[in-house]
Amino acid sequence: MTTETAGNTRRIGRGLFDSPPVAAAVEIARDRVAAVSLGDGHGDAVISSYAFEPLEKTVLEPALNAPNVHDEAALASAVQGALEKVAPRTRRIALVIPDTAAKVSLVRFEKVPARAQDLEQLIRWQVRKAAPFKIEDAQVSWVPGVVLPGGGREFLVTSARRDVIEGYERACEAAGVHAGLVDLATFNVVNSVLASGVQATGDWLLVHIAFDYVTLAVVRAADLVFFRNRATVEDGELTDLVHQTAMYHEDRLGGGGFSRVVLAGAWVRGVDTAERLKRAIEERVSVRVEPVDFTSAATLRDRISANPALLDVLAPAVGVLLRERAPRRAAQPAGVGA
């Protein structure tokens, strides 16, 4: 296993496994499998097709320190069923899994080792202290984050139990495809927002509501500077988390308020619920809350309605595909990433 020592200029994450760009992506969530294929239309990315397959609650239970896949046959059947409607001939995909399957850390070093091997050892030693599993049994990946005063640097580090990742991979293999890249859901919701081309003038906040968890992420330019994941919370608790994040951002991250707030996953729960959460968050942070909209970067074919609920569901899979199409740094080696 190699380790990535350089990241994308404009994209978050590089995948727990990594290989050349793919045309189809699968997101596995607690309640569903979503498959998306991306094509070209007059030089622009086009969502050529997408499909969903529901999952019973007994199939999958995303967790950091326990097996996630409890019914491999059922998960494989759902992956195969979704891909047959989207990209029946594909044999290699990008795979997006729940945030709760891995631990995300932001690690700072005042001095960064010049040698990649020394950096790897330093990062592993740092995350070992907080990991709830043996780091020797984990896949650890990272990308460089913000540059610190004095020449230091922050790194976005992702670690996951190897057997947890292998559980998702085996289900894909049983479905007849290879997961050439494995990455986390919220990273790629961020990527779908970055790909839209709307540049924030300052730090911005993503509130990502999944089926069984909530993740809050703060992005500075194209670097993630805050990541907090919690089990599903009530509406009031969510707005409290947003307020706490805003206070932490101001007190500890030198922020002066968010330039924008993006809410993802809420419209899947219904328009009334989404609008209620939107208003509640706006009252807490005094910033207009907007839904995810990646359609300026990846358009939907004619007769496909780009309603907020559909964009919520497609965002993680579309985000990883758009990220793979983004220009990479010339010196960036292949390997695992965050």
Secondary structure per residue as TSV (DSSP state, phi and psi in degrees):
chain	resnum	aa	ss	phi	psi
A	1	M	-	360.0	129.7
A	2	T	-	-101.5	167.0
A	3	T	B	-126.0	135.3
A	4	E	-	-78.7	135.9
A	5	T	-	-116.5	4.5
A	6	A	-	-142.2	150.9
A	7	G	-	-118.8	178.7
A	8	N	-	-73.0	146.0
A	9	T	S	-65.8	-39.2
A	10	R	S	-123.4	20.5
A	11	R	-	-139.1	145.1
A	12	I	S	-87.6	134.1
A	13	G	-	84.8	156.4
A	14	R	-	-137.6	1.6
A	15	G	-	94.1	139.5
A	16	L	S	-66.4	-29.7
A	17	F	B	-125.9	154.6
A	18	D	-	-146.0	142.6
A	19	S	-	-160.2	-179.6
A	20	P	S	-56.6	160.0
A	21	P	-	-53.8	149.1
A	22	V	-	-120.5	166.3
A	23	A	S	-103.7	-8.3
A	24	A	E	-134.5	146.4
A	25	A	E	-134.5	150.3
A	26	V	E	-125.9	129.3
A	27	E	E	-106.4	127.5
A	28	I	E	-104.2	116.7
A	29	A	-	-116.9	173.5
A	30	R	S	-59.5	-35.7
A	31	D	S	-109.2	-4.4
A	32	R	E	-164.5	164.9
A	33	V	E	-117.2	130.0
A	34	A	E	-118.9	133.2
A	35	A	E	-121.6	139.4
A	36	V	E	-137.9	139.0
A	37	S	E	-119.1	144.4
A	38	L	E	-119.3	132.8
A	39	G	E	-126.2	-170.0
A	40	D	E	-117.5	138.8
A	41	G	E	-136.3	105.6
A	42	H	T	55.5	39.7
A	43	G	T	88.7	-8.6
A	44	D	E	-105.4	153.7
A	45	A	E	-71.2	136.9
A	46	V	E	-131.2	131.6
A	47	I	E	-76.2	101.4
A	48	S	E	-75.2	-33.0
A	49	S	E	-165.7	161.7
A	50	Y	E	-154.0	158.8
A	51	A	E	-156.7	154.9
A	52	F	E	-128.4	146.9
A	53	E	E	-132.1	128.3
A	54	P	E	-73.8	154.9
A	55	L	-	-121.3	135.7
A	56	E	-	-69.2	154.7
A	57	K	T	-62.5	-23.3
A	58	T	T	-82.4	-8.8
A	59	V	T	-75.8	-41.6
A	60	L	B	-143.0	136.1
A	61	E	-	-137.5	90.6
A	62	P	-	-58.6	131.0
A	63	A	-	-156.0	154.0
A	64	L	S	-77.7	-36.8
A	65	N	S	-128.3	38.6
A	66	A	S	-157.8	156.8
A	67	P	-	-54.8	138.8
A	68	N	-	-95.3	-41.2
A	69	V	B	-91.9	116.6
A	70	H	S	-103.4	-15.5
A	71	D	-	-139.7	85.7
A	72	E	H	-62.0	-39.2
A	73	A	H	-63.0	-43.2
A	74	A	H	-67.2	-39.8
A	75	L	H	-66.8	-42.7
A	76	A	H	-61.3	-39.8
A	77	S	H	-63.4	-39.2
A	78	A	H	-68.5	-42.3
A	79	V	H	-61.7	-46.5
A	80	Q	H	-63.6	-42.6
A	81	G	H	-62.9	-41.1
A	82	A	H	-68.3	-42.3
A	83	L	H	-70.1	-31.5
A	84	E	H	-62.0	-28.9
A	85	K	H	-85.4	-15.5
A	86	V	H	-113.4	-51.7
A	87	A	-	-147.9	73.7
A	88	P	T	-64.3	-20.1
A	89	R	T	-98.5	-7.2
A	90	T	-	-69.6	146.1
A	91	R	-	-124.0	-1.3
A	92	R	E	-140.9	131.6
A	93	I	E	-132.4	165.1
A	94	A	E	-94.6	134.6
A	95	L	E	-115.7	129.4
A	96	V	E	-113.2	129.2
A	97	I	E	-122.4	167.0
A	98	P	-	-63.1	148.2
A	99	D	G	-56.6	-33.8
A	100	T	G	-73.7	-2.4
A	101	A	G	-85.0	-8.2
A	102	A	S	-142.9	163.3
A	103	K	E	-106.3	129.7
A	104	V	E	-109.5	129.9
A	105	S	E	-131.6	150.5
A	106	L	E	-112.8	114.7
A	107	V	E	-115.2	131.9
A	108	R	E	-111.5	140.2
A	109	F	E	-130.1	130.0
A	110	E	S	-69.2	-32.6
A	111	K	S	-129.9	130.6
A	112	V	-	-100.2	124.6
A	113	P	-	-57.8	143.6
A	114	A	S	-73.6	-32.6
A	115	R	S	-87.5	136.4
A	116	A	H	-61.3	-38.3
A	117	Q	H	-64.9	-38.4
A	118	D	H	-67.7	-38.7
A	119	L	H	-64.2	-42.4
A	120	E	H	-59.1	-46.8
A	121	Q	H	-62.3	-39.9
A	122	L	H	-66.3	-43.3
A	123	I	H	-65.4	-45.1
A	124	R	H	-62.2	-40.8
A	125	W	H	-62.9	-38.6
A	126	Q	H	-68.9	-46.0
A	127	V	H	-78.2	-19.2
A	128	R	H	-56.6	-34.9
A	129	K	T	-66.4	-29.2
A	130	A	T	-107.2	-10.6
A	131	A	-	-72.7	135.2
A	132	P	S	-84.7	13.3
A	133	F	S	-141.7	166.8
A	134	K	-	-67.6	126.9
A	135	I	G	-65.9	-24.5
A	136	E	G	-66.1	-23.5
A	137	D	G	-98.7	13.9
A	138	A	E	-118.0	158.2
A	139	Q	E	-97.3	125.4
A	140	V	E	-119.7	129.6
A	141	S	E	-140.9	159.9
A	142	W	E	-158.3	162.1
A	143	V	E	-136.1	151.5
A	144	P	E	-64.9	143.4
A	145	G	E	-111.6	-139.9
A	146	V	E	-67.6	147.3
A	147	V	E	-82.9	134.1
A	148	L	-	-97.8	153.9
A	149	P	G	-57.6	140.3
A	150	G	G	88.0	5.1
A	151	G	G	97.2	1.3
A	152	G	-	-78.5	178.8
A	153	R	E	-153.6	149.8
A	154	E	E	-100.4	145.8
A	155	F	E	-124.2	137.5
A	156	L	E	-89.6	113.3
A	157	V	E	-116.0	132.9
A	158	T	E	-120.6	131.1
A	159	S	E	-130.9	143.1
A	160	A	E	-150.5	146.0
A	161	R	E	-60.0	133.3
A	162	R	H	-60.7	-38.6
A	163	D	H	-69.2	-27.4
A	164	V	H	-66.4	-48.0
A	165	I	H	-64.0	-40.4
A	166	E	H	-63.1	-30.1
A	167	G	H	-62.2	-43.3
A	168	Y	H	-66.8	-41.3
A	169	E	H	-63.7	-40.9
A	170	R	H	-62.4	-37.9
A	171	A	H	-63.8	-39.2
A	172	C	H	-66.0	-43.1
A	173	E	H	-61.6	-38.4
A	174	A	H	-66.6	-24.1
A	175	A	T	-86.1	-2.5
A	176	G	T	92.8	15.2
A	177	V	-	-131.7	157.7
A	178	H	E	-109.3	130.4
A	179	A	E	-82.9	94.6
A	180	G	E	-73.0	-15.7
A	181	L	E	-147.3	136.7
A	182	V	E	-125.7	129.5
A	183	D	E	-147.7	174.5
A	184	L	E	-98.3	153.3
A	185	A	H	-62.4	-52.3
A	186	T	H	-64.8	-37.0
A	187	F	H	-51.9	-39.5
A	188	N	H	-91.0	-16.0
A	189	V	H	-66.8	-42.5
A	190	V	H	-56.9	-46.0
A	191	N	H	-61.7	-36.2
A	192	S	H	-66.8	-33.4
A	193	V	H	-71.7	-45.2
A	194	L	H	-60.7	-36.6
A	195	A	H	-69.5	-19.1
A	196	S	T	-66.9	-18.6
A	197	G	-	86.2	-2.6
A	198	V	-	-80.3	110.5
A	199	Q	-	-90.7	122.9
A	200	A	-	-77.6	142.4
A	201	T	S	-80.4	-11.5
A	202	G	S	-152.0	-164.1
A	203	D	-	-64.5	144.7
A	204	W	E	-132.0	157.6
A	205	L	E	-113.7	133.5
A	206	L	E	-108.7	128.3
A	207	V	E	-111.2	108.5
A	208	H	E	-109.2	114.7
A	209	I	E	-102.0	110.2
A	210	A	-	-98.4	-177.5
A	211	F	S	-62.1	-40.6
A	212	D	S	-130.6	18.4
A	213	Y	E	-160.8	166.4
A	214	V	E	-128.9	134.5
A	215	T	E	-124.1	134.5
A	216	L	E	-113.5	131.1
A	217	A	E	-133.6	135.5
A	218	V	E	-109.8	130.4
A	219	V	E	-117.8	131.8
A	220	R	E	-114.7	111.6
A	221	A	T	59.0	-111.9
A	222	A	T	-114.5	13.4
A	223	D	E	-106.2	133.2
A	224	L	E	-80.9	124.5
A	225	V	E	-115.6	-4.6
A	226	F	E	-154.1	137.1
A	227	F	E	-147.2	120.5
A	228	R	E	-136.3	126.4
A	229	N	E	-119.3	135.4
A	230	R	E	-138.1	152.2
A	231	A	E	-61.2	159.1
A	232	T	-	-48.9	132.4
A	233	V	-	-121.9	162.9
A	234	E	-	-71.7	164.3
A	235	D	H	-55.5	-45.2
A	236	G	H	-63.7	-38.5
A	237	E	H	-66.8	-35.3
A	238	L	H	-63.8	-45.9
A	239	T	H	-66.4	-31.8
A	240	D	H	-63.9	-42.3
A	241	L	H	-61.9	-40.7
A	242	V	H	-62.7	-44.2
A	243	H	H	-62.8	-43.9
A	244	Q	H	-61.8	-39.3
A	245	T	H	-65.0	-41.4
A	246	A	H	-62.5	-39.6
A	247	M	H	-68.3	-42.3
A	248	Y	H	-63.1	-42.2
A	249	H	H	-59.6	-40.8
A	250	E	H	-73.9	-43.4
A	251	D	H	-81.0	-38.0
A	252	R	H	-109.7	-22.5
A	253	L	S	-109.4	5.2
A	254	G	-	69.2	23.8
A	255	G	-	-85.2	153.2
A	256	G	-	-116.2	37.9
A	257	G	S	100.1	156.7
A	258	F	-	-85.8	140.1
A	259	S	S	-79.9	-25.9
A	260	R	E	-157.4	156.8
A	261	V	E	-130.8	126.7
A	262	V	E	-112.6	128.7
A	263	L	E	-108.5	121.2
A	264	A	E	-121.0	141.7
A	265	G	S	91.3	-12.1
A	266	A	S	-75.2	-35.3
A	267	W	G	-71.6	-19.4
A	268	V	G	-63.4	-28.5
A	269	R	G	-82.0	-2.7
A	270	G	-	115.8	149.0
A	271	V	H	-62.3	-43.0
A	272	D	H	-61.4	-44.9
A	273	T	H	-62.9	-44.8
A	274	A	H	-63.2	-44.6
A	275	E	H	-66.5	-35.3
A	276	R	H	-65.5	-44.5
A	277	L	H	-65.4	-40.6
A	278	K	H	-57.9	-48.1
A	279	R	H	-65.1	-40.1
A	280	A	H	-64.9	-41.0
A	281	I	H	-68.3	-40.9
A	282	E	H	-59.6	-37.6
A	283	E	H	-65.8	-32.0
A	284	R	H	-78.0	-37.4
A	285	V	H	-111.7	-6.3
A	286	S	-	57.0	37.1
A	287	V	S	-133.7	140.4
A	288	R	-	-63.9	131.7
A	289	V	E	-96.0	133.3
A	290	E	E	-122.7	151.4
A	291	P	E	-78.4	164.8
A	292	V	-	-66.5	134.1
A	293	D	-	-147.3	102.9
A	294	F	-	-103.3	9.9
A	295	T	T	-68.6	-16.1
A	296	S	T	-75.0	-19.0
A	297	A	T	-102.3	-31.1
A	298	A	E	-141.0	104.4
A	299	T	E	-81.4	157.5
A	300	L	E	-98.7	145.3
A	301	R	-	-63.5	162.1
A	302	D	T	-51.6	145.6
A	303	R	T	74.9	1.9
A	304	I	-	-98.5	118.0
A	305	S	-	-80.4	123.9
A	306	A	-	-88.6	62.5
A	307	N	-	-79.6	157.0
A	308	P	H	-57.1	-36.0
A	309	A	H	-64.8	-42.3
A	310	L	H	-65.8	-43.2
A	311	L	H	-63.7	-35.7
A	312	D	H	-57.7	-46.9
A	313	V	H	-71.4	-36.0
A	314	L	H	-82.9	-20.4
A	315	A	H	-53.7	-47.6
A	316	P	H	-61.3	-45.1
A	317	A	H	-69.7	-40.5
A	318	V	H	-66.4	-38.7
A	319	G	H	-59.7	-42.5
A	320	V	H	-69.5	-33.6
A	321	L	H	-70.1	-40.8
A	322	L	H	-67.0	-36.7
A	323	R	H	-62.1	-40.0
A	324	E	H	-68.4	-20.2
A	325	R	H	-88.2	-11.5
A	326	A	S	-71.3	149.7
A	327	P	-	-60.0	140.1
A	328	R	-	-108.5	156.4
A	329	R	-	-63.8	139.5
A	330	A	T	-61.2	-30.7
A	331	A	T	-90.1	4.1
A	332	Q	-	-74.5	119.9
A	333	P	-	-83.8	163.3
A	334	A	-	-77.1	158.9
A	335	G	S	155.5	-168.1
A	336	V	B	-85.9	155.6
A	337	G	-	-144.3	-175.2
A	338	A	-	-78.7	360.0
